[in-house]
Amino acid sequence: MTYVITQSCCNDAVCADVCPADCIHPLPSSPDYATAEQLYIDPSSCIDCDACFEACPVEAIHPDFDLPEPMVPYLAINADYFTSR
């Protein structure tokens, strides 16, 4: 399982701050943070710890098995962010 960040991401990076696996990017210290539409979770690095899910102030993070149907494309959107780097 992995967690997935969806379109309601507020880009405040509190989720990245609590992630012990450092799998949420871009970070506020990254050059592309200011122009990022949202943050992304690397599915190959996510350890399914729930920290980001619990910390998200706008409920933008969901377990991959519990994504609302309209949010399913965000599985690929999150993964693609890391394969395109």
ROZA-828402 format. One record per residue (C-alpha): residue number from 1; residue in three letters; x, y, z. Coordinates in Angstrom, 3 decimals. Layout:
<sites>
+------+------+----------+----------+----------+
! resi ! resn !       c1 !       c2 !       c3 !
+------+------+----------+----------+----------+
!  NUM !  ala !        X !        Y !        Z !
...
+------+------+----------+----------+----------+
</sites>
This chain:
<sites>
+------+------+----------+----------+----------+
! resi ! resn !       c1 !       c2 !       c3 !
+------+------+----------+----------+----------+
!    1 !  met !    0.000 !    0.000 !    0.000 !
!    2 !  thr !    0.994 !    3.596 !   -0.491 !
!    3 !  tyr !   -0.585 !    6.912 !    0.267 !
!    4 !  val !   -1.630 !    9.268 !   -2.523 !
!    5 !  ile !   -1.879 !   13.061 !   -2.530 !
!    6 !  thr !   -4.859 !   14.344 !   -4.475 !
!    7 !  gln !   -6.042 !   17.606 !   -6.006 !
!    8 !  ser !   -7.135 !   19.166 !   -2.757 !
!    9 !  cys !   -3.484 !   19.478 !   -1.632 !
!   10 !  cys !   -2.859 !   22.871 !   -0.063 !
!   11 !  asn !    0.913 !   22.602 !   -0.612 !
!   12 !  asp !    1.807 !   23.630 !    2.951 !
!   13 !  ala !    4.313 !   20.743 !    3.330 !
!   14 !  val !    3.287 !   19.769 !    6.845 !
!   15 !  cys !    2.981 !   16.210 !    5.515 !
!   16 !  ala !    6.573 !   16.287 !    4.261 !
!   17 !  asp !    7.738 !   17.532 !    7.648 !
!   18 !  val !    6.316 !   14.476 !    9.424 !
!   19 !  cys !    7.265 !   11.846 !    6.825 !
!   20 !  pro !    9.982 !    9.555 !    8.236 !
!   21 !  ala !   10.693 !    8.101 !    4.770 !
!   22 !  asp !   11.309 !   11.452 !    3.041 !
!   23 !  cys !    9.046 !   10.362 !    0.203 !
!   24 !  ile !    6.983 !   13.550 !   -0.201 !
!   25 !  his !    8.260 !   16.140 !   -2.655 !
!   26 !  pro !    8.955 !   18.820 !   -3.668 !
!   27 !  leu !   10.197 !   20.139 !   -0.357 !
!   28 !  pro !   10.034 !   23.853 !    0.497 !
!   29 !  ser !   13.816 !   23.968 !    0.018 !
!   30 !  ser !   13.518 !   22.705 !   -3.588 !
!   31 !  pro !   13.622 !   25.203 !   -6.451 !
!   32 !  asp !   10.413 !   23.813 !   -7.984 !
!   33 !  tyr !    8.398 !   24.025 !   -4.740 !
!   34 !  ala !    7.098 !   27.539 !   -5.450 !
!   35 !  thr !    5.619 !   26.499 !   -8.788 !
!   36 !  ala !    4.379 !   23.020 !   -7.847 !
!   37 !  glu !    0.650 !   22.510 !   -8.161 !
!   38 !  gln !    0.735 !   20.056 !   -5.290 !
!   39 !  leu !    3.027 !   17.727 !   -3.370 !
!   40 !  tyr !    3.564 !   14.107 !   -4.394 !
!   41 !  ile !    4.249 !   10.828 !   -2.588 !
!   42 !  asp !    6.785 !    8.430 !   -4.065 !
!   43 !  pro !    5.003 !    5.058 !   -4.029 !
!   44 !  ser !    8.281 !    3.146 !   -4.056 !
!   45 !  ser !    9.504 !    4.912 !   -0.886 !
!   46 !  cys !    6.271 !    5.217 !    1.103 !
!   47 !  ile !    6.338 !    3.032 !    4.224 !
!   48 !  asp !    2.602 !    3.326 !    4.917 !
!   49 !  cys !    3.119 !    4.849 !    8.352 !
!   50 !  asp !    0.002 !    7.095 !    8.369 !
!   51 !  ala !    1.981 !   10.175 !    9.481 !
!   52 !  cys !    1.181 !   12.237 !    6.384 !
!   53 !  phe !   -2.436 !   11.103 !    6.390 !
!   54 !  glu !   -2.872 !   12.225 !    9.982 !
!   55 !  ala !   -1.050 !   15.547 !    9.460 !
!   56 !  cys !   -2.785 !   16.713 !    6.284 !
!   57 !  pro !   -4.964 !   19.717 !    7.167 !
!   58 !  val !   -7.188 !   19.405 !    4.081 !
!   59 !  glu !   -7.708 !   15.623 !    3.845 !
!   60 !  ala !   -5.865 !   15.469 !    0.510 !
!   61 !  ile !   -4.014 !   12.246 !    1.354 !
!   62 !  his !   -5.668 !    8.853 !    0.977 !
!   63 !  pro !   -4.537 !    5.229 !    1.130 !
!   64 !  asp !   -4.320 !    3.873 !   -2.410 !
!   65 !  phe !   -6.962 !    1.224 !   -1.686 !
!   66 !  asp !   -9.437 !    3.846 !   -0.443 !
!   67 !  leu !   -9.241 !    6.495 !   -3.149 !
!   68 !  pro !  -12.578 !    7.965 !   -4.192 !
!   69 !  glu !  -13.208 !    7.002 !   -7.819 !
!   70 !  pro !  -12.559 !   10.509 !   -9.228 !
!   71 !  met !   -9.167 !   10.514 !   -7.454 !
!   72 !  val !   -7.842 !    7.212 !   -8.898 !
!   73 !  pro !   -5.803 !    9.046 !  -11.583 !
!   74 !  tyr !   -3.720 !   10.534 !   -8.755 !
!   75 !  leu !   -2.059 !    7.145 !   -8.266 !
!   76 !  ala !   -0.321 !    7.659 !  -11.607 !
!   77 !  ile !    0.125 !   11.413 !  -11.127 !
!   78 !  asn !    2.078 !   10.849 !   -7.908 !
!   79 !  ala !    4.192 !    8.041 !   -9.399 !
!   80 !  asp !    4.838 !    9.971 !  -12.626 !
!   81 !  tyr !    6.283 !   12.906 !  -10.712 !
!   82 !  phe !    9.124 !   10.668 !   -9.547 !
!   83 !  thr !    9.696 !    8.809 !  -12.820 !
!   84 !  ser !    9.958 !   12.079 !  -14.748 !
!   85 !  arg !   12.780 !   13.365 !  -12.505 !
+------+------+----------+----------+----------+
</sites>
